[in-house]
Amino acid sequence: MRSLSLSTRLTATFVVITAVCFILVGWLLYRAAEQRIYAQDETNLVLSARHLRRFVAELDSIADLKAHQDRMVVSVLGDPSNALRIVDASGQIIADHNPSGFPLEVQAAVPTGQRVLATMLSSWHDDRGLPIRGLSVMGQLRDGTHVTITVARSLADREALLRRYRRDMALRLLAGLIAAIVLSHLLVRRALRPLRSMATDAATIHAQSLHKRLTVGNAPAELHALSGALNDMLDRLEGGFARVWQFTVDLAHDLRTPIGNLRGTNEVALAHPRTSAEYQALLGSNIEECDRVSRTIESVLFLARADNPQFALQRTSLDVGTELERLAEYFEGLASEAGVNIQVQGRATVHADRDLFRRAVGNLLSNALRYTPTGDTITLRAEQTDAAVMIAVENPGDGIPAEHLEKLFDRFYRVDRSRNDSANSTGLGLSIVKSVMELHGGRVSAESQLQGMTRFTLWFPVRQAELH
């Protein structure tokens, strides 16, 4: 099922809120009007009862009461909804005025000496179910005769008035809701215009136009925040895309060389018959080129796995001095062939992945062996502070120009391709070192003097538990 659009949802929300407010206000107004109307009728009934009781008290007898019947009827005249009935103690009707003909039910009369209040009013209904309100009071003539005075009012006209009022309110509520729907929809669409503009701009951004950015102009602050977040995301995507593109180009370039070498040597070998020794030399050369391709592929796969947020480290507590001595022993054969010495200095403890630790330091040591002059010494140095464990790989020789130091850890970057040992180097060793340090939350730095010492330093953060 297709979900509702944001415009529809906001419009529906505004309309519901408006409807609830309209209904609540209308109900409050209706209740106020109803109470005021009924309160006025109750007041009139109480005043009429009091007036009639005083009037009766001024008369001498029943005969006098009958003679002045018209004057008593006048007290309730002016509205056909009013009714009056006076009966004597035997129940005989003395005066009766009821133009509407609604029933006057027998009620308990208010005693002569008791004050008449609105709370004493009674309610009942006629045969149509319309409400009636009234009360009875006791009156005493001068000769001591008691009579019962009943005044009542049919509320049929009031119910008709309130019914018309409810109908008018419902019509106005309906008209208000229709207006609210139309205006809310127009206002919401106007308010969301910058969002639609952003969607249109975003639809034009693809791999060839990652330089474009979203603009919102005078849109609300919330959309500025959204636009800023999306533009930051586009910056990251553009940077990542550029790195992937450059990585792909460099990888293709580095793989093209060994593949070209393999094809070239094989074509030359097939051009003329060769001796067994020549074919053996060719196969040995091909194996070296295959090893180079394998190392490149292995390094690329490692970097790809390292970029995955789910890459899991197998951390353990390592004795840095022992690990450096093992690495020095492992590279002893290569160092002897190059006429280079390796020495280890310092002690420390680090919490790291053993294999990745050895790979990072091994890459630096392998790199140092290629550029250390014969007869010189490579130093592996360890030092522990409260904040980090520092591991340095130092070697003498031709230094690295300062403009290249920041780029050394880029993938496939070489300072001087003409003098670099391309047969043994994939250009990814230092990139792997950087990735290993980032996985451990550390960093790697390089410093070099043109005619002196080159130093690569690994900084592993220290856990609080390791300080105790």
C-alpha positions as CSV (number, residue, x, y, z in Angstrom):
1,M,0.0,0.0,0.0
2,R,1.4,3.4,-1.0
3,S,2.1,5.7,1.9
4,L,0.6,9.1,2.1
5,S,2.7,12.1,1.0
6,L,4.1,14.6,3.6
7,S,1.7,17.3,2.2
8,T,-1.3,15.1,2.8
9,R,-0.2,14.1,6.3
10,L,0.5,17.7,7.4
11,T,-2.8,18.8,5.8
12,A,-4.7,16.1,7.6
13,T,-3.0,16.9,10.9
14,F,-3.9,20.6,10.6
15,V,-7.5,19.8,9.7
16,V,-7.9,17.4,12.6
17,I,-6.5,20.0,15.0
18,T,-8.7,22.7,13.5
19,A,-11.8,20.4,13.7
20,V,-11.1,19.5,17.3
21,C,-10.7,23.2,18.2
22,F,-13.8,24.2,16.3
23,I,-15.9,21.4,18.0
24,L,-14.6,22.2,21.4
25,V,-15.2,26.0,21.1
26,G,-18.6,25.4,19.5
27,W,-19.6,23.0,22.3
28,L,-18.5,25.5,24.9
29,L,-20.5,28.3,23.2
30,Y,-23.5,26.1,22.8
31,R,-23.5,25.1,26.5
32,A,-23.1,28.7,27.6
33,A,-26.0,29.8,25.4
34,E,-28.2,26.9,26.6
35,Q,-27.4,27.6,30.3
36,R,-28.1,31.3,29.8
37,I,-31.5,30.7,28.1
38,Y,-32.6,28.2,30.7
39,A,-31.3,30.4,33.6
40,Q,-33.4,33.3,32.3
41,D,-36.6,31.1,32.1
42,E,-35.9,29.8,35.6
43,T,-35.6,33.3,37.0
44,N,-38.8,34.4,35.3
45,L,-40.7,31.4,36.8
46,V,-39.4,32.1,40.3
47,L,-40.3,35.8,40.1
48,S,-43.7,35.0,38.8
49,A,-44.3,32.5,41.6
50,R,-43.2,35.1,44.2
51,H,-45.3,37.8,42.7
52,L,-48.4,35.6,42.6
53,R,-48.0,34.5,46.2
54,R,-47.8,38.1,47.3
55,F,-50.8,39.0,45.2
56,V,-52.9,36.2,46.7
57,A,-51.9,37.3,50.2
58,E,-53.5,40.7,49.5
59,L,-56.9,39.2,48.6
60,D,-59.6,38.5,51.2
61,S,-61.3,35.3,49.9
62,I,-61.7,32.8,47.2
63,A,-64.4,34.9,45.6
64,D,-62.1,37.9,45.6
65,L,-59.4,35.6,44.0
66,K,-61.9,34.7,41.2
67,A,-62.8,38.3,40.7
68,H,-59.1,39.2,40.2
69,Q,-58.3,36.1,38.0
70,D,-57.6,38.2,35.0
71,R,-55.0,40.2,36.9
72,M,-53.2,37.0,37.9
73,V,-53.3,35.7,34.3
74,V,-51.6,38.9,33.2
75,S,-48.6,38.0,35.3
76,V,-47.9,35.1,32.9
77,L,-49.2,36.6,29.7
78,G,-47.0,37.7,26.9
79,D,-45.7,34.2,26.1
80,P,-48.0,31.3,25.0
81,S,-45.5,28.9,26.5
82,N,-46.3,30.0,30.0
83,A,-49.1,28.4,32.1
84,L,-50.8,29.2,35.4
85,R,-53.1,27.1,37.6
86,I,-54.6,27.9,41.0
87,V,-56.5,25.3,43.0
88,D,-58.0,25.4,46.5
89,A,-57.5,22.9,49.2
90,S,-60.1,20.5,47.8
91,G,-58.4,20.5,44.4
92,Q,-61.0,22.6,42.7
93,I,-59.5,24.8,39.9
94,I,-59.9,28.5,40.6
95,A,-57.8,29.9,37.8
96,D,-56.4,28.1,34.7
97,H,-54.4,29.6,31.9
98,N,-52.5,27.2,29.6
99,P,-52.6,28.3,25.9
100,S,-50.2,25.5,24.8
101,G,-52.2,22.8,26.6
102,F,-49.1,21.0,28.0
103,P,-49.6,18.9,31.1
104,L,-49.2,20.4,34.6
105,E,-48.1,17.6,36.8
106,V,-48.8,17.6,40.5
107,Q,-45.9,18.8,42.5
108,A,-45.0,19.3,46.1
109,A,-45.8,23.0,46.8
110,V,-43.3,25.3,48.5
111,P,-44.8,26.2,52.0
112,T,-46.0,29.7,52.5
113,G,-43.3,30.9,54.7
114,Q,-40.4,29.4,52.7
115,R,-38.5,31.5,50.2
116,V,-38.9,30.4,46.6
117,L,-35.6,29.5,44.8
118,A,-34.6,28.3,41.4
119,T,-33.4,25.0,42.8
120,M,-37.0,24.1,43.7
121,L,-38.0,24.0,40.0
122,S,-39.2,20.6,38.7
123,S,-38.8,19.2,35.2
124,W,-41.0,16.9,33.2
125,H,-42.0,16.2,29.5
126,D,-45.1,16.4,27.4
127,D,-46.4,13.6,25.2
128,R,-43.9,14.7,22.4
129,G,-41.0,14.4,24.8
130,L,-40.5,18.2,25.0
131,P,-39.2,19.5,28.3
132,I,-41.3,21.5,30.8
133,R,-40.2,23.3,33.9
134,G,-42.3,24.7,36.7
135,L,-43.0,24.8,40.4
136,S,-45.9,25.1,42.9
137,V,-46.1,27.4,45.9
138,M,-48.6,27.7,48.7
139,G,-50.5,31.0,49.0
140,Q,-52.7,32.2,51.9
141,L,-55.6,34.6,51.6
142,R,-56.5,37.1,54.3
143,D,-59.3,34.8,55.6
144,G,-56.7,32.1,56.1
145,T,-57.7,30.0,53.1
146,H,-54.8,28.2,51.4
147,V,-54.4,27.8,47.7
148,T,-51.8,26.1,45.5
149,I,-50.3,28.2,42.7
150,T,-48.5,26.4,39.9
151,V,-46.5,28.2,37.2
152,A,-44.8,26.4,34.4
153,R,-43.2,27.0,31.1
154,S,-42.9,24.7,28.0
155,L,-39.4,24.7,26.7
156,A,-40.4,23.6,23.2
157,D,-39.6,27.0,21.7
158,R,-36.2,27.0,23.5
159,E,-35.5,23.5,22.1
160,A,-36.4,24.7,18.6
161,L,-34.0,27.7,19.1
162,L,-31.2,25.5,20.3
163,R,-31.8,23.0,17.5
164,R,-31.5,25.8,14.9
165,Y,-28.4,27.0,16.7
166,R,-26.9,23.5,16.6
167,R,-27.7,23.2,12.9
168,D,-26.2,26.6,12.1
169,M,-23.1,25.7,14.1
170,A,-22.7,22.4,12.2
171,L,-23.0,24.2,8.8
172,R,-20.5,26.8,9.9
173,L,-18.2,24.0,11.2
174,L,-18.4,22.2,7.9
175,A,-17.7,25.4,6.0
176,G,-14.8,26.1,8.3
177,L,-13.3,22.6,7.8
178,I,-13.6,22.9,4.1
179,A,-11.8,26.2,4.2
180,A,-9.2,24.7,6.6
181,I,-8.6,21.8,4.2
182,V,-8.1,24.1,1.2
183,L,-6.0,26.7,3.1
184,S,-3.9,24.1,4.9
185,H,-3.2,22.3,1.6
186,L,-2.1,25.5,-0.1
187,L,0.0,26.6,2.9
188,V,1.7,23.2,3.3
189,R,2.5,23.0,-0.4
190,R,4.0,26.5,-0.2
191,A,6.0,25.6,2.9
192,L,7.3,22.4,1.3
193,R,8.3,24.1,-2.0
194,P,12.0,24.3,-0.9
195,L,11.9,20.6,-0.1
196,R,10.6,19.8,-3.6
197,S,13.2,22.1,-5.0
198,M,15.9,20.1,-3.0
199,A,14.4,16.8,-4.4
200,T,14.6,18.2,-7.9
201,D,18.2,19.3,-7.4
202,A,19.1,16.0,-5.9
203,A,17.7,14.2,-8.9
204,T,20.2,15.9,-11.1
205,I,23.2,14.7,-9.1
206,H,24.9,11.6,-10.4
207,A,28.4,10.2,-10.7
208,Q,29.4,12.8,-13.3
209,S,28.0,15.7,-11.3
210,L,29.0,15.1,-7.7
211,H,30.3,18.6,-7.5
212,K,26.8,20.0,-7.4
213,R,25.3,21.0,-4.1
214,L,21.8,21.5,-2.7
215,T,20.5,25.1,-2.1
216,V,17.4,26.1,-0.2
217,G,17.5,29.9,-0.3
218,N,15.1,31.4,2.2
219,A,13.8,28.1,3.5
220,P,13.2,27.4,7.2
221,A,16.1,26.7,9.5
222,E,15.2,23.0,9.6
223,L,15.7,22.7,5.9
224,H,19.0,24.5,6.1
225,A,20.2,21.9,8.6
226,L,19.0,19.1,6.3
227,S,20.6,20.7,3.3
228,G,23.8,21.2,5.2
229,A,23.8,17.5,6.3
230,L,23.1,16.3,2.7
231,N,25.8,18.6,1.3
232,D,28.3,17.2,3.8
233,M,27.3,13.7,2.7
234,L,27.8,14.7,-0.9
235,D,31.3,16.1,0.0
236,R,32.1,12.7,1.5
237,L,30.7,10.8,-1.4
238,E,32.6,13.0,-3.9
239,G,35.8,12.5,-1.9
240,G,35.2,8.7,-1.7
241,F,34.3,8.5,-5.3
242,A,37.5,10.4,-6.2
243,R,39.5,8.1,-4.1
244,V,37.9,5.0,-5.6
245,W,38.5,6.3,-9.1
246,Q,42.1,7.2,-8.4
247,F,42.5,3.8,-6.6
248,T,41.1,2.0,-9.6
249,V,43.3,3.9,-12.0
250,D,46.4,3.2,-9.9
251,L,45.5,-0.4,-9.5
252,A,45.0,-0.8,-13.2
253,H,48.3,0.9,-13.9
254,D,50.2,-1.3,-11.4
255,L,48.5,-4.5,-12.7
256,R,49.1,-3.6,-16.3
257,T,52.9,-3.6,-15.8
258,P,53.3,-7.2,-14.6
259,I,50.7,-8.5,-17.0
260,G,52.5,-6.7,-19.8
261,N,55.8,-8.2,-18.7
262,L,54.3,-11.6,-18.7
263,R,52.8,-11.2,-22.1
264,G,56.0,-9.7,-23.6
265,T,58.4,-12.3,-22.2
266,N,56.1,-15.1,-23.3
267,E,55.8,-13.6,-26.8
268,V,59.5,-13.3,-27.1
269,A,60.0,-16.8,-25.9
270,L,57.6,-18.2,-28.4
271,A,59.1,-16.3,-31.3
272,H,62.0,-18.7,-31.6
273,P,62.9,-22.0,-30.1
274,R,64.6,-21.7,-26.7
275,T,66.8,-23.9,-24.7
276,S,65.6,-25.6,-21.5
277,A,67.6,-23.2,-19.4
278,E,66.0,-20.2,-21.1
279,Y,62.6,-21.6,-20.6
280,Q,63.4,-22.1,-16.9
281,A,64.5,-18.5,-16.6
282,L,61.3,-17.4,-18.3
283,L,59.2,-19.4,-15.9
284,G,61.1,-18.0,-13.0
285,S,60.5,-14.5,-14.3
286,N,56.8,-15.3,-14.8
287,I,56.5,-16.6,-11.2
288,E,58.1,-13.3,-9.9
289,E,55.5,-11.3,-11.9
290,C,52.7,-13.5,-10.6
291,D,54.0,-13.0,-7.0
292,R,53.8,-9.3,-7.6
293,V,50.3,-9.5,-8.8
294,S,49.3,-11.7,-5.9
295,R,50.9,-9.2,-3.4
296,T,49.0,-6.4,-5.0
297,I,45.7,-8.3,-4.9
298,E,46.2,-9.4,-1.3
299,S,47.0,-5.8,-0.3
300,V,43.9,-4.5,-2.1
301,L,41.7,-7.0,-0.4
302,F,43.1,-6.2,3.0
303,L,42.5,-2.5,2.5
304,A,38.9,-3.2,1.3
305,R,38.3,-5.3,4.5
306,A,39.8,-2.7,6.7
307,D,37.4,-0.1,5.3
308,N,34.5,-2.2,6.3
309,P,33.0,-0.9,9.7
310,Q,32.4,-4.6,10.7
311,F,36.1,-5.4,10.6
312,A,36.9,-7.2,13.8
313,L,40.2,-6.9,15.7
314,Q,41.5,-9.7,17.8
315,R,43.2,-7.5,20.5
316,T,45.6,-9.0,23.0
317,S,48.3,-7.6,25.3
318,L,51.6,-7.6,23.5
319,D,55.2,-7.2,24.7
320,V,56.4,-4.7,22.2
321,G,60.1,-5.5,22.8
322,T,59.6,-9.2,22.2
323,E,57.6,-8.6,19.0
324,L,60.2,-6.2,17.6
325,E,62.9,-8.7,18.3
326,R,61.0,-11.4,16.4
327,L,60.5,-9.1,13.4
328,A,64.2,-8.3,13.4
329,E,65.0,-12.0,13.4
330,Y,62.5,-12.6,10.6
331,F,64.1,-9.9,8.4
332,E,67.7,-10.9,9.4
333,G,68.3,-12.8,6.2
334,L,67.2,-9.9,3.9
335,A,69.2,-7.5,6.1
336,S,72.3,-9.6,5.7
337,E,72.0,-9.7,1.9
338,A,71.7,-5.9,1.9
339,G,74.5,-5.5,4.4
340,V,72.3,-3.7,6.9
341,N,72.0,-4.2,10.6
342,I,68.8,-4.2,12.7
343,Q,68.8,-3.2,16.3
344,V,65.9,-3.1,18.9
345,Q,65.7,-0.5,21.7
346,G,63.1,0.0,24.5
347,R,60.3,-1.9,26.1
348,A,56.5,-1.3,26.2
349,T,53.2,-3.1,26.3
350,V,50.4,-2.5,23.8
351,H,46.9,-3.8,23.4
352,A,46.6,-4.7,19.7
353,D,45.9,-7.3,17.1
354,R,49.1,-9.4,16.9
355,D,48.9,-10.1,13.2
356,L,48.1,-6.5,12.2
357,F,50.8,-5.2,14.6
358,R,53.4,-7.3,12.9
359,R,52.1,-6.4,9.5
360,A,52.3,-2.7,10.1
361,V,55.8,-2.8,11.7
362,G,57.0,-5.4,9.1
363,N,55.9,-3.1,6.2
364,L,57.9,-0.2,7.7
365,L,60.9,-2.4,8.2
366,S,60.7,-3.8,4.7
367,N,60.5,-0.2,3.4
368,A,63.5,0.8,5.4
369,L,65.6,-2.1,4.1
370,R,65.1,-0.9,0.5
371,Y,66.5,2.6,1.2
372,T,69.2,2.0,3.9
373,P,72.7,2.2,2.6
374,T,75.0,-0.9,3.0
375,G,76.8,-1.0,6.3
376,D,74.2,1.2,8.1
377,T,71.8,0.3,10.9
378,I,68.0,0.3,11.1
379,T,66.7,1.0,14.6
380,L,63.4,-0.3,16.0
381,R,62.6,1.8,19.0
382,A,59.7,1.4,21.6
383,E,58.6,4.0,24.2
384,Q,55.6,4.1,26.5
385,T,53.9,7.2,27.9
386,D,50.7,7.7,29.9
387,A,48.8,8.5,26.7
388,A,50.3,6.2,24.0
389,V,52.8,3.6,23.0
390,M,55.3,4.9,20.4
391,I,57.1,2.6,18.0
392,A,59.6,4.1,15.7
393,V,61.4,2.7,12.7
394,E,64.5,4.8,11.9
395,N,66.9,4.3,9.0
396,P,69.7,6.5,7.5
397,G,70.0,7.3,3.9
398,D,68.6,9.7,1.3
399,G,65.8,11.6,2.9
400,I,62.3,12.2,1.6
401,P,61.4,15.8,0.4
402,A,58.9,17.5,2.7
403,E,56.3,17.9,-0.1
404,H,56.0,14.1,-0.3
405,L,55.7,13.3,3.4
406,E,51.9,14.0,3.6
407,K,51.2,11.8,0.6
408,L,53.4,8.8,1.5
409,F,50.4,7.0,3.0
410,D,48.2,7.4,-0.1
411,R,47.5,4.2,-2.0
412,F,49.9,3.5,-4.9
413,Y,51.8,6.7,-4.1
414,R,55.6,6.6,-4.8
415,V,58.1,9.4,-4.2
416,D,60.2,8.6,-7.3
417,R,58.9,5.8,-9.5
418,S,62.2,5.8,-11.5
419,R,64.2,4.8,-8.4
420,N,61.6,2.8,-6.7
421,D,61.8,-1.0,-6.6
422,S,58.6,-1.6,-8.5
423,A,59.2,-5.3,-8.8
424,N,59.0,-5.8,-5.0
425,S,56.8,-2.9,-4.0
426,T,53.0,-2.6,-4.7
427,G,52.8,1.0,-3.5
428,L,50.3,-0.1,-0.8
429,G,52.6,-0.9,2.1
430,L,52.3,2.5,3.8
431,S,48.6,2.7,3.1
432,I,48.2,-0.6,4.9
433,V,50.2,0.8,7.9
434,K,47.8,3.8,8.0
435,S,44.7,1.5,7.9
436,V,46.1,-0.7,10.7
437,M,46.7,2.3,12.9
438,E,43.2,3.7,12.2
439,L,41.7,0.4,13.1
440,H,43.4,0.6,16.5
441,G,42.4,4.2,17.0
442,G,46.0,5.4,16.6
443,R,48.0,7.2,13.9
444,V,51.2,7.1,11.9
445,S,53.6,9.9,11.1
446,A,56.7,10.3,9.0
447,E,59.6,12.7,9.3
448,S,62.8,12.9,7.2
449,Q,66.0,14.9,6.7
450,L,67.3,15.1,3.1
451,Q,70.8,13.9,4.1
452,G,70.1,12.2,7.4
453,M,67.6,10.1,9.2
454,T,64.1,9.0,8.1
455,R,61.7,8.0,10.9
456,F,58.3,6.4,10.7
457,T,56.4,6.5,14.1
458,L,53.4,4.4,15.1
459,W,51.2,5.8,18.0
460,F,49.0,3.2,19.7
461,P,46.6,4.6,22.3
462,V,47.0,3.3,25.9
463,R,43.9,1.8,27.7
464,Q,43.4,3.0,31.3
465,A,43.8,-0.6,32.5
466,E,47.3,-0.8,31.0
467,L,48.4,2.0,33.3
468,H,47.9,0.0,36.4
